Amino acid sequence: MDYAYQYIKENNGIDTETSYPYQASDGKCRYDRKNTGATDIVSISLLLFLFKFTLCLSRVLLIFKDIMKLIYKLLLLQLVLFQ
């Protein structure tokens, strides 16, 4: 990830996805400054933070879901044992 930030710094920005779509092939870079989509490392850092936050939140929700399943099973067990 450090190389990506370094690239953005050295080239004063990155292209938009529309002007430079991902093609999954090696080759020469076709960066064009007139199609710059982002130049501010702070903005890119904020997007990266929000992405990581979303991933963490989804993990928390998955853990919460597992906890709720466990509580449900314990309640069912309690109903069976104490009827």
N, C-alpha and C positions, 0 to 999 in steps of 0.2 A: 504494500500500500504506500510505503514511503516513496517509491519510484513514481507512482502516479502523481503524488503531490509535487514532487520535484519537476516532473514533466510540465504540469500546469504552470508552475512558477516560471520555468525557463521559456515557455512559449506564450506567456501572458494570456493564458486561457485554454479552453478546449472547445472542440466543435460540438454542434448540436447533434443529437441522434439522427435527425432528419437529413442533415447535410453530410454526415459521415457515418452511415449505418455499419453495424458490426457484421463482418463477413467471414469470420473464423478462418482466416488464412494469413500466412506470413507474407510480408512484402514491405514495400516502402511506405512510409507514412505520408498521407495526403492532406495533412492539416492545412487549413486555410483560415487566416485570421478574420476575414470578412464574415465567416460563419460562426464566430465565437458564441458559444452558448453560456459560458460561465468564465469569469476571470477572478473572482474573489474567493480566495482560499477559505475565508471565514464562512461564506455561504455554502461552499462545498463541505466544510467541516460540520456545519449545522445539519445539512442533509444526511451526512454520514451518522451523526449523532442520532437523528430521528429514526434512521433505519435500524441502528443498533437498539434504540429504545423500543421500537416496535417488535424486534426479535425477542428482547427480554420480556416484554409484556406478553407476547404469545406463549413464551415458556412458562411464565407465571400462571397464565390461564390454563395451560395444560396440566400443571401441577395441581391447581385448584380443582380441575375436573376430576383428577385422580383421587383427591381428598374427598370430594363429594361422593364419588362411587364407593369409597371405603365407608363413609358415614352411612350411606344407604344400605350397604351390606350389613353393617353393625346393627342398624335399626331393624332390619329383617330378622337377623339372628335373635335379637332381643324379643321380637314378637313371637318367634317360634319357641324360644326357651321359657318365656314367662306367660304363656297363655293359660 
